[in-house]
Amino acid sequence: MDCIFCKIIEGTIPSNKLFENERILAFRDIQPQAPVHTLIIPKKHIPTMNDVTDEDDAVMAELFAVARQLAKEQGIAESGYRVVNNCNGDSGQIVFHLHLHLLGGEKLKPLG
């Protein structure tokens, strides 16, 4: 498989890890869009949100639990943060391995 996130999970591409367990990996984005920009991914390769199945419900919940934990650890929980998932090309998804963006550390522009 030629997925950059799968290569990060297997360790063939280095990352600045912030969290890891059997199901989830979180690391700093190498092209941050905010002072805090963390990527949170399932270790299972799921290409997009459209590919999530009922069997993935627990790992999806865990992704958000890790986002909350990392927001606290990175000092942005109280001031505020954003959690984003892009699904397919029109949303701006570039890497087709489901991931959450945890963004914060500054006042973010409203989304509409």
N, C-alpha and C positions, 0 to 999 in steps of 0.2 A: 504494500500500500504506500502511496506517495503522499501521505498526509503529514504536514509539518508538526501538527500537534501530537500525532501518534509517535513521531520521532522524538519529540520532547519527552513524552511519557516513557518511552523505552530508554531514554538517556543518550541517544546518538546525537542529539542537538542539545546544547546546554541551555539552562534557563535559571533565572533568579527565583527559586522556589520560595513561596511563602507558606504553603500548606500542602500536605500530601497524606493520603491514607490509601486504603485498598481500592477505593472507587473514584476518588476526586484528586485533582492536582490544581493548584493555584500558583501563578507566577506573575512577575511584573511584565507589563507590555513593553516591548522594545521600542515602540513608537507611541509614547504616551500622549493622550489627548487632554490630560489633566494632571496636576501634581501627583495624585494617586490614581493609577490606572492598572488594575489587576485583572488578569484573565483567569476565570474559574472554569475548568473543563471536567467532564466525566472521562474516566479512563477508557470506558467503552466507546468505540467509534460510533457516533450517531451524527450523520451528516448535517441535518437541519432540525429545527423544532418540528417540522412536519413529519419527521421520521421517528419521533418519540412514540413509544407504545405504552400500553398499560403496565407492562413489566418494568418500565423505566420510571414509574411514578416515585419510587423511593429515592432513586439517585437524583431526580429532579428536585425533590424537596431538600435533599442534602446539599445540592448546589446553592440554594438560597440560604440555608443554615450556615454554610461556609462563608457566603457573602456577608451575612450579619456579623459573624465572628471576626472576619478580616477587617470590616469597617471599624469595629471596636478597637482591634489591635493596632490599626493604622491611624487611630485618632480622628476619624471622620464621622463616627456614629452620631455624635451630638450636633455637629454643625450641619450635617446632611450629606447624602451621597445618592448616586444614581446607579441602578442595576439595569443593564441593557442586553437584549438578545436580538441579533439581526438574523432574519430568515430569508435566504435566497438573495439573488442578485439585486433586485430593486431596492432592498433594504440596506445594501452595502455590505452584505456578507462576503468576505474574501476567502477565509479559510472554512472549508466545508467539513467542519468537526464542531458540533454544537459547543458554544461557549457563552459565558456571561462576562460582560465588562462591568467591573466595579470602578466607578469614577467619583472622585471627590477631591477635597483639599483646597477648593476655591469655590466661589459662587458660580454655579453653572447657569447657562442661559436656559430659560424656560423652553419647553418643547412644544409650545403651541397653544 
